[in-house]
Amino acid sequence: MLSLALTLLVLALVAALLGFGGLAADFAGIAQILFFVFLVLFLISAVASALRGRPPV
C-alpha cells in the first residue's frame, strides 16, 4: 500500500511539472489519504504486537 502511495505521489509531481494542476492535486490527495491509512494500520499493528508481548522486529 505504501508503494501505491509513493507511485501516486510521483504521478502527481510529473503531472504538476507538465502543467496538469487539477490532475496533480487529485493524485496528491489520494497519495496523502493512502499514506495516512498506511500509518494508522502500522500503528495498530505495532500496538497489537506490543500487547501480545512479542519483541519488536
Secondary structure, 3 states (H helix, E strand, C coil): CHHHHHHHHHHHHHHHHHCCHHHHHHHHHHHHHHHHHHHHHHHHHHHHHHHHCCCCC
